[in-house]
Amino acid sequence: MTPVDFHHQTVLLHETVDVLLPKEGKVILDGTLGGGGHTEALLARGATVVGVDRDPVALAAATARMGGNARFQARQGNFAELSSVAQDLLPVDGVLVDLGVSSPQLDVAERGFSFMKDGPLDMRMGDTGPTAAELIAITDERDLAQILRDYGEEPFARPIARELKRALPQRTLEAAEVVKRAVPRKAWPDRIHVATRTFQALRMAVNGELEALDALLASLPSLLKVGGRAAVISFHSLEDRKVKEAFKALVGGCTCPPGFPVCVCNSQGNFALVSKKAVAASDAEVEANPRSRSAHLRAVEKVR
């Protein structure tokens, strides 16, 4: 896949840009640059944007898309490492992370993310580390089942892990067939492909996605200046739950008994929620881009 082939339909574009309050003089880190849709809109509002991505194809495509804009920089790295990747810029006015897999990664068979197209069972967002096929081979059955349970919430994790270890699939369609054999036909889900949870779990394990999210959330106090905002777009309950709980901890809350005239517990955090509930895609966006259906945007602001 060449950079010019990297086209991704940006999710919650206007909602995300509005939350981050971009304007001239503000510096925003886009920790998941992808195709550059969010970054392009932030630049249009006058902000300076540093786009970070582990995928060199995405970086090249986004750089070409920005057309030499002097307020844009592209840097290769993982959003979990923004403290080091953008150390020279900290603290900044905004941080954005979109946890979704880019459409080109899903749609290009050679990337190995899709159970609908035949390709090598790879799933790496970057170009280093073990592939999904290698992960299956080097992980024992019990631990592989735990991965499927923890990252995919797969109820048939043990039989699927057993069949994956037995077959050691090297191709995506081969792996999907293994899952089909492992799950009783009457237990196949109605609304999603039977291999969806398994592929999700393998992808998240290969790329260390939840661990990266934990690292990002822990680093937010050091990344943002007072008045700065962080926005995170998640696509399934595991991610959204982590974001919600981390933001709740950052915000804190008074634990004094009701009726105390002033707070003496010092439990107030240094952040405030931008909105109490997650922002979801509109009906119009879901109709235009079905992949946005599960997207949830949450944001916090550093207030002290």
N, C-alpha and C positions, 0 to 999 in steps of 0.2 A: 504494500500500500504506500503510495506516495503522498506527500503533504497535501497536494491539491485534491486528493480523494477524501480527505478528512472533513466531512461535513456532519455537524451535530446540531440537532434541534434543541436550543436552550430552554430549560425548564424554569418557570417562575421568574422570567426575566425582569419584568417591570417591578414586581413585588420586591425582588431582591435588591435591585438598584435603589429603589425608594428607601428601603430599610437602611442602607449603608450611607445615605446622605452625601453622595459624592459631589465635589465642587473643586474649583481651582485651588491648588495648594495642599489638598489632602492626598495622602499616600495610602493606597489600599493593596493588600496582599491577596491575590487570587490563588489560593493554594491548590486548586484543581483546574488549571487553565483550560484543558480540553481543547475544543474547537475555538475558544475565545469569545463566545457570545456575550457572556457577562462582562468580560473585560472590555470589549468594544463599546458596550453601553456605558460603562463607568468612565471610559476615556471621553466619550461624547459629552459627558456632563462636566468635564474639566479636570477630573482627578488624574493623578499619576498612579499607574498600576504596575506592580511586579507580578508577573504570572509564573507560577511554579507548577511543574508537572514532571512525573517520572517517565512519561512516554515521549521519546525523542521525536516521533512522528507528529504527535500533537503539538509539541513545541515549535516544530518547523512550520506546521500549517498555521498556527496562531500568529506566529511572527510574520508570515507572508500576509495574513489577513489584516494586520495592523498597519501595513504599508509604510513602515519606517517612522511611525509616530514617535517623537522624541520623548513623550511621557510614558512610554512602554518599555519594559524590560522583560525578557524571558530567561528563567533560570531552571535548570534541571534539578529535581529533587522530590522528596516525599513531603506531603503537607505535615507529617508528624515532626519534621525537622526544620520548620520555619524559623525557629530561634537561631539556628546556625546558617540556614540558607540565606536569610535576609538580615543577618546580625548587624550589618552596617546601616540599616534603615530604622531600627527599632528605637523607641516604640512607634507604632503607626496608627493611622486614623481608622483603619478598617481591615477586617479579615473575613474572607469568604471561602467556604469549602462546600462543594457540591459532590456528595458522596455517590452519585449515580455513575454507572458505567456508560461511557460515551457510545453513541449509536455506531460509529465506525468500528469500535472494539467488538460490539455484539454482532454486527452485520458482516464483517470480514472473516470468512471461514478460517483463514490462516492464523487468526489470533486465538482460536480455540475456546471462545466463550460460549458459543451457541450449540444447543442440542438439536437445532433444526438444520444445521449445515455441517457437512463433513469437513473436518480439518484436524490438525494435530491437537491433542489434548494438552494445550499450553496454559492459557488463562493468565499469563503474566501481564501486568500493566506496563511494566518496564522491560528491560532486556537482560536482567540478571536474576539469579536464584532458581530454585527447582520449579519445573513445570508441574501442572496438575497430575500428569501421568507419573512423573518421578515422585511426587508426594505420596500418591497411592502406593507405589512400590516400596518406599522406605518407611512407611508408617504401619505399625502392626494393627491388626483388625480391631482390637478394643479401642485404641486411640483414634483410628479412623472413624469408628462409629460415634465416638464422642465429638469429633469435629462435625459430623453430619447432624448430631443433636444440637450442639451448641450454636453453630453458625447457620444451620438450615432449618432448625426446629422440625426435623424429619422424624415422623413417628416410626418409620421402618428402618431406622439407622443401622441396626445390627445386621439384618439380612442383606441390606444393600452393601454394607462394608464387607461382609463375607463374600458376596459375589464379585465385588470389585477386586478384592485380593486374589480371588480365584482366577479371574479373567485377565487382570492387569491390562486394561484397555489402553491403547495408544492413540485412538481417534475419538472424536466427539460423538459421532453417531454410534460407534461401538459402545461407548460408555452409557449412552442413553438406552441402548438395548439391554445392557446389563441391569440397569435400574428397573426397566420394565419387567424383566424376568424375576427380580427380587421382590417386587411388590404384587400381592394378589390383585388380579384384574378388578375385582369388585371394590377394592380399596383405592383405586386410582381417583385423584381429586377431579371434581367436575370443571373447575374454572381455570386450572393451570395444568401444564404438562406434568406428568408424573416425575420427570427428572428435574423439574425446576429447583426444588429445595436442595437436591444433591449438588447441582451445578453451582448454585449460589454459595453453598457451604465450601466447596472446593475452591472457588474463586476467592472467597474471603480469607481462607486459610493460606492459599498461595501468596496473596498480597499483604497479609497481615493487617487487614482493614480495620478490625475492631481495636487492635493494639495501637494502630496509627491514630485512630479517633481518640482513644484515651490520652495519648501523648499530646495531641493538639489541644484538647479541652483543658488539660492540666497546664498548658503553656500560655493560655489566653491572658492571664493577669500580667505576664511579662511582655506580651506582644503588643498590647494596646495602651495608648496614652489615655488620660482622663478625657471623656467625651467620645472615645473611640468605640466602634461597634463591631461585633462579630456575628456573622450570619452563617448558619449551617443548614444545608438542604439534605434531608435523608429520604430513603426510599423503602425502608422496612422497619418493623417494630424494634428489632434489636438495636439499630442505630438510633432511632428516634428516642427510645427509652434512655439510652446513655446520654444523649444530648439534653433531654429534659431534666434528668437527675443532676447532671453536672451544672447546668444553668441554675437550678434550684439551689445548689450548694453555693454557687458564686453569689447569688442574691442574698442568701442568708435569711434571717428572720428573727424578730424579737421573741425571746422566750420568757420574758417577765410575766408574772401573774396579771390577769386582767385587773384593771383599776389602778395600776401604777401610773403616777402622773408623768414620769419620764422614764425612758429606757435606761437601765443600769446593767444590762447583761452583756452589752457590747457584741451581740450576735449579728448585728447588721453587716451584710457583706459589702463589697466594693462595686457591685454590679446591680443593674436593674433590668427587668425584662422589658423588651420593646413592645411585646404583645403577650397577653396571658396565654393565649392558645396558639398552636401552630397554624401557619397560613398554608392553605391547600390550593391546588390549581383550580381555576374557574372551570365551569362546564364547557365554555368555549375552547379553552386550552386543551382540556381532556379530549374533546371531540377532534381537535386538530392534531393532537399528539397523545395517543393512548398511553404512552410510557410515563406521562406526567401524572397519571391517576393516583399513584401511591406517594407522590412527592409531598414532603412536609418541610416548611421553612420555619425555623426558630431563630431568634436573635436576642442578644443582650447588649447593654451599653455599660461601659465602665464609668461610674459616677464619682468615684473618689480614689 
